[in-house]
Each structure stands twice: as C-alpha cells, then as structure tokens.
Amino acid sequence: MQKNSAVLVYGAYGHTGRFIVAEALRRGLRPILSGRREAALTAMAQNLPGTEIRVADVAVTTDLDAAVAGTAAVINAAGPFLDTAEPLAAAAARAGAHYLDVSAEQGSVQALFETFGSNRTPMSTAVVPAMSFYGGLADLLVTAAAREWEEIDSVTVAIGLDRWWPTPGTRITGRRNTATRLKVSESMLVPVSPQPSRHQWAFPAPIGEQTVREQPFSEMITMNRHLRARRIDNLLSETALADISDSETGAPQAVDDFGRSAQNFTVDVRLDRAGHRRELRASGRDIYQVTAPLVVEAAIRLIDGRFTGTGALAPGGAFDAADFLTALSANWLTISSPDEESAASGLAGQVPAESIR
Ligand SMILES: NC(=O)c1ccc[n+]([C@@H]2O[C@H](COP(=O)([O-])OP(=O)(O)OC[C@H]3O[C@@H](n4cnc5c(N)ncnc54)[C@H](OP(=O)(O)O)[C@@H]3O)[C@@H](O)[C@H]2O)c1
C-alpha cells in the first residue's frame, strides 16, 4: 500500500517554512501550505501549482482539526512555539498524524514532553519537538557519539557561527522567550548562572578560534530526556550573540541556488566518560536552511516507520542517530571526528569530505 505523503507545513510562508516546503517537494512529499494568513498562503501557492492551502488559527480548534485532517504528519514552523506547539500537537494527535516542530525554546519542548510524554495520553503517533538546527542536530550528534555508553560524565556542545542574521521570527521569539535557561548539572535541570561561563574554542576554517559563551537551547531539554549525562554544557559563539543583540543586524540574504545565506556553522560535541573522550563535528551552511532537511528527513522516517516509541520523543531517542546523520551528510552536512574511537564507529568514515554543495 502506498504511504500517505500529505504533510501539513504550518507557518509555510515564513523564512524557515519556505525552506521546509521546498525540501518536502524535493523529497517527494505532498506539502499542504498552512498558516493564519490566507493572502500569504495564496500568494505562495501561486508559485507552486497544484499545492493545497489550509488557513488555520492556532486559537481555533475547529480550524486546526480541519487543517490536519487526512495528513500523515504536521511540521510546525511557526514560532514562538510557546504559542503554537501545544495546540498544533494536540490537533495532530486527535487526527492520528505525527507532529514535528523546529523549536529552539526550552519551555515549549518541556511542555510537549509533559503533555505527550506520559502514559496518561496513550497514542500511536509521535511528537518530535526541536527537530532543527538548535535542538535535533546536537542531540543526534551526541547520541551517535555515545553509542553504547549508557551513562556519560559530561557532554559539551559548542556551536560556532561566523555570523547570525536573524529572521523576524527569531527576533520575536527572543522577546517572547524570557524564561531563565536551563542546563544539566548533577543529572538535573538547573537554571544557568546569571554570569555565563566563557571559553575559547577552536572551530575549523572559515570560523576559526572563537570565544564561546554558555547559552543552552532546546537540545538541553531533548538530550536530558533520553541520555543519562551527569553534566551538559551548551556553548555558542559570542560573535553570533553580538549579531542578534544588535537591532541593526539584517535578515539573512540568499547567496546560492538553495536560497542559503553565507552563514557557516560548526557544531562540535565532546563526550567524556571515565577518562575516555568521544568527539563528533558537523559543519555546513545556513542554520535556517539546514533545519529543512533535518525536519523533512525526520518526517519521512516517521511516515515510513523508521522510529522507536510513541508520544513525545527526543530526536536522538526516536531515530537511529548515526543512520540519520549519514543520510544528511549526502548533501547538507560534513561530519568528521578528531578522535579515533568515534571515527571507528563508521559514521565519520562513511562521509565524503566534500559533501557540501
Ligand atoms: N531551532 C532552530 O534551529 C530553528 C531554526 C529555524 C527557525 N526556528 C524558529 O522558527 C520560528 C520561525 O522562524 P522563521 O525564521 O521562519 O521566521 P519568520 O520568517 O519570521 O516566520 C515566522 C512564521 O511564524 C508564523 N507565526 C508566528 N506566530 C504565529 C502564531 N501565533 N500563529 C500562527 N503563525 C504564527 C508567522 O506567521 P505570520 O506572518 O502570520 O505572523 C510566520 O509564518 C522562530 O521561532 C525561529 O526561532 C528555529
């Protein structure tokens, strides 16, 4: 029997939503464009003949039920996710559709884990929040590096960006998401210190050596959900933080055929356990665009059954992390490992050195 390939992309006309629609079409899915503004959906559909639109307001349950009806999965690209994640995930669950989003907000991910992560709400579908650059990518890298390690002494995620040109949605979300960020210390989620720690980190060219500062995103919540790590630190380039705190920094501009900006990223993960260290590195271009292949790959795996569990799942808990990253590395990520133990796991070894187009 042919699988249902209909995927509702909510927030389809946003910057990230457009990348997701393009990637879904490229991967053979049938994206249905959704969001709250009919005019924006109609204008977008004019350039995508045959594409259906469904207008829905997240505050109106009947709208959401009509929008998700008959779909195999919902990809939510409309943030702040503190406002949109729960109603859309609930509508997807009622319709028997999988739910994914691209949230970097710790609070929205925690809320989905609380609502859909317990046996109180038995369901046959999956709810996978933060299936994005911030969130899923680091979670998958750490999961792939951890392999058989059931306990980890410490995990460090260092994110290097040469620039961060924020979209309007990023700026709005930053203003909305004012809760104190959480980190894992002594196996528990605790508030980060008001004086975040700063370090030097050697990223590869073109990013190079940078000052990085403690700045946890949604990966802290997803990793804590399924990995037993005593301590997790998330570090981010200070240059990127300076870009987004400057109101004059413009939005991303397309410089290649995929619509990607000139932004380069590297995500380094370092795991320590009992004197052993494992490291993996993923590099690529444009944190907004790369979110599209990440979330679309996840949607495809949910639709064809390549996942474990039901209800709210962390990306690394739902998917075979090494297999997932290997699939992404064909086009969008360059994955490498400076340490022999991780390279021997096969993931880094399989990946061609020049995989970014
Ligand atoms: N975790 C990650 O790595 C990652 C990656 C990419 C994006 N994101 C997040 O994704 C979100 C969207 O980013 P973007 O770059 O696409 O921004 P954008 O271009 O400004 O688009 C924002 C989209 O969200 C919609 N939206 C916002 N609030 C809504 C609400 N209450 N109800 C319905 N629709 C709503 C907007 O619709 P209207 O125009 O009608 O307001 C628009 O479609 C942001 O929160 C951003 O932080 C996260």
PDBQT file of the ligand as one rigid body, heavy atoms in Angstrom, charges set to zero:
ROOT
HETATM    1  N1  LIG A 401      15.574  25.588  16.346  1.00  0.00    +0.000 N 
HETATM    2  C1  LIG A 401      16.110  26.081  15.230  1.00  0.00    +0.000 C 
HETATM    3  O1  LIG A 401      17.236  25.803  14.868  1.00  0.00    +0.000 OA
HETATM    4  C2  LIG A 401      15.265  26.968  14.361  1.00  0.00    +0.000 A 
HETATM    5  C3  LIG A 401      15.559  27.090  13.003  1.00  0.00    +0.000 A 
HETATM    6  C4  LIG A 401      14.758  27.913  12.220  1.00  0.00    +0.000 A 
HETATM    7  C5  LIG A 401      13.695  28.606  12.795  1.00  0.00    +0.000 A 
HETATM    8  N2  LIG A 401      13.453  28.456  14.117  1.00  0.00    +0.000 N 
HETATM    9  C6  LIG A 401      12.326  29.137  14.745  1.00  0.00    +0.000 C 
HETATM   10  O2  LIG A 401      11.203  29.004  13.905  1.00  0.00    +0.000 OA
HETATM   11  C7  LIG A 401      10.359  30.126  14.041  1.00  0.00    +0.000 C 
HETATM   12  C8  LIG A 401      10.080  30.723  12.680  1.00  0.00    +0.000 C 
HETATM   13  O3  LIG A 401      11.279  31.256  12.187  1.00  0.00    +0.000 OA
HETATM   14  P1  LIG A 401      11.382  31.916  10.741  1.00  0.00    +0.000 P 
HETATM   15  O4  LIG A 401      12.809  32.088  10.516  1.00  0.00    +0.000 OA
HETATM   16  O5  LIG A 401      10.633  31.143   9.743  1.00  0.00    +0.000 OA
HETATM   17  O6  LIG A 401      10.657  33.332  10.994  1.00  0.00    +0.000 OA
HETATM   18  P2  LIG A 401       9.704  34.174  10.045  1.00  0.00    +0.000 P 
HETATM   19  O7  LIG A 401      10.197  34.177   8.644  1.00  0.00    +0.000 OA
HETATM   20  O8  LIG A 401       9.540  35.488  10.711  1.00  0.00    +0.000 OA
HETATM   21  O9  LIG A 401       8.330  33.376  10.062  1.00  0.00    +0.000 OA
HETATM   22  C9  LIG A 401       7.579  33.210  11.235  1.00  0.00    +0.000 C 
HETATM   23  C10 LIG A 401       6.379  32.388  10.896  1.00  0.00    +0.000 C 
HETATM   24  O10 LIG A 401       5.670  32.031  12.095  1.00  0.00    +0.000 OA
HETATM   25  C11 LIG A 401       4.301  32.422  11.955  1.00  0.00    +0.000 C 
HETATM   26  N3  LIG A 401       3.732  32.683  13.277  1.00  0.00    +0.000 N 
HETATM   27  C12 LIG A 401       4.297  33.279  14.342  1.00  0.00    +0.000 A 
HETATM   28  N4  LIG A 401       3.468  33.303  15.389  1.00  0.00    +0.000 NA
HETATM   29  C13 LIG A 401       2.317  32.712  14.972  1.00  0.00    +0.000 A 
HETATM   30  C14 LIG A 401       1.073  32.443  15.597  1.00  0.00    +0.000 A 
HETATM   31  N5  LIG A 401       0.827  32.774  16.876  1.00  0.00    +0.000 N 
HETATM   32  N6  LIG A 401       0.118  31.824  14.862  1.00  0.00    +0.000 NA
HETATM   33  C15 LIG A 401       0.336  31.460  13.591  1.00  0.00    +0.000 A 
HETATM   34  N7  LIG A 401       1.505  31.694  12.941  1.00  0.00    +0.000 NA
HETATM   35  C16 LIG A 401       2.478  32.323  13.630  1.00  0.00    +0.000 A 
HETATM   36  C17 LIG A 401       4.362  33.639  11.076  1.00  0.00    +0.000 C 
HETATM   37  O11 LIG A 401       3.101  33.932  10.536  1.00  0.00    +0.000 OA
HETATM   38  P3  LIG A 401       2.605  35.473  10.397  1.00  0.00    +0.000 P 
HETATM   39  O12 LIG A 401       3.459  36.081   9.319  1.00  0.00    +0.000 OA
HETATM   40  O13 LIG A 401       1.188  35.346  10.011  1.00  0.00    +0.000 OA
HETATM   41  O14 LIG A 401       2.852  36.121  11.731  1.00  0.00    +0.000 OA
HETATM   42  C18 LIG A 401       5.371  33.150  10.028  1.00  0.00    +0.000 C 
HETATM   43  O15 LIG A 401       4.784  32.242   9.130  1.00  0.00    +0.000 OA
HETATM   44  C19 LIG A 401      11.075  31.051  15.018  1.00  0.00    +0.000 C 
HETATM   45  O16 LIG A 401      10.568  30.809  16.309  1.00  0.00    +0.000 OA
HETATM   46  C20 LIG A 401      12.506  30.615  14.937  1.00  0.00    +0.000 C 
HETATM   47  O17 LIG A 401      13.213  30.898  16.135  1.00  0.00    +0.000 OA
HETATM   48  C21 LIG A 401      14.196  27.650  14.913  1.00  0.00    +0.000 A 
ENDROOT
TORSDOF 0
